[in-house]
Amino acid sequence: MDKELLLKSHFHFIGIGGIGMSALAMGLLKKGCSVSGSDLVRNNETNKLEQLGAVIFTSQVRQNIKFVISKFTNKLINFVVSSAIKSENEELSYCREKNLSIKHRSEILAMLMRTYTALSVAGSHGKTSTSTFLSTLLELCTKDSSSITGGIIPIYNSNCHLENTKYLVAEVDESDGTINKYKSDIGIINNIDFDHCDHFSNLSEVISSFKSFAKNSKKLLLNFDCETSRNNFYSNSKWSNTTTKNVAYAIIPTQINSKYTIGKYYENGNFISSLNIPIPGLHNLSNITAAIAASRMIGIDFIEIKKNIKYLKLPKKRFEFRGKIDERHLYDDYAHHPNEIKETIKLGRLFIKKEHNNECQKSRLIAIFQPHRYSRVKQFNKEFAEELSKADVIYVTSIYGAGEGNEDKITSKIITDLIYKKNKNVSYINNYHEISKNFYELTKKGDLILNMGAGDCHNFWSILNVKNN
């Protein structure tokens, strides 16, 4: 879609408040398009969009569609949905009934990507963090970069920074099979894992969807440390944190603590420099190595990269410190897959170790987990129990269904019963209001409290009324 046609278009987003949908809506507003959208819940994103001129509806009824059609008579109207929108949604069914132009969010992102040198970040885990690190480096090193991601990037304080630039960092999602829509100048595959069991039946289906993405990428950047991507894809551009052999880019860690990671950076097996990275955790080091590798692939001088590494920050909800309440340290994390929980708990242990080295000998790691989707709990209940049991105390809440049906009557108790066999300090607690009400009985001074999940669990802090201090 060229610029002229874009300006003649209006976009109405059904479910505009989601982190991915709101980013696209914001991008289109910045491109000069008119935008409207509906969502049942108001949030920071819908407020920002309204300030930028979007028309926001807080209901999802056919009258909204009628209003949009009557108001934007001189425009070509596109109705945009994500895979989260169910076919029985009143707005969507009215659009179908009237044969209106319905586009999937992936088509809009793909259209925007075509007007830039696109660096796409894909993978089962770490996409938002890698996109954040890459966006930060490109912004600081080139001043010629835009970004659309599924998280809030600190340097922009937004999930969308879309300007008339050369480069675009785009986070692309494999969860619904639409990853084959994207064409990239550089396609990055962080790792490949079986997930999104509501859409995929097995790991080989997931691999196939990434193969389409790889085919649509002019250059492919691969994580050599991920066995699945290493065994199923070929590329000259690979990165590693375990070896310098057969990879183009490597950072071998020499020191990891709760404040930073120090590592030796190599290109094609040759030592280049030591790096002091202000982000803890081995999984974050992998994401940062990918960001450096992609920057080098488009020709950014390593000296520029090294100079700007100190400005890297994690996106929101990625081991995000949310405050302290009566000597309890509170952290938020988006972890909702067993392998993500594994890395987040490992990172929590680094922080506990630091406390031990000071004077706080009784620090405990408390995991509060809100499972996300019945299909995921059904598929991975043993793996969830295995990883969560590594915390000192575990509280599991009811499942956030994300609109899924629950024919099999799956509940969180399936996880807590399995954890109990490994760690007796586990409880099922119905919801976050219950945790808030009994917060001082459930926790102790010195505890590091990790709140994990991809649902509405991050509202816990407002329920607790935590001050970030």
Secondary structure, 3 states (H helix, E strand, C coil): CCHHHHHCEEEEEECCCCHHHHHHHHHHHHCCCEEEEECCCCCHHHHHHHHCCCEEECCCCHHHHHHHHHHCCCCEEEEEECCCCCCCCHHHHHHHHCCCCEEEHHHHHHHHHCCCEEEEEECCCCHHHHHHHHHHHHHHHHCCEEEEEEEEECCCCEEEECCCCCEEEEECCCCCCHHHHCCEEEEEECCCCCCCCCCCCCHHHHHHHHHHHHHCEEEEEEECCCHHHHHHCCCCEEEECCCCCCCCEEEEEEEECCCCEEEEEEECCEEEEEEEECCCCHHHHHHHHHHHHHHHHCCCCHHHHHHHHHHCCCCCCCCEEEEEECCEEEEEECCCCHHHHHHHHHHHHHHHHHHHHCCCCCCCEEEEECCECHHHHHHHHHHHHHHHCCCCEEEECCCECCCCCCCCCCCCHHHHHHHHCCCCCEEECCCHHHHHHCHHHHCCCCCEEEEECCCCHHHHHHHHCCCCC
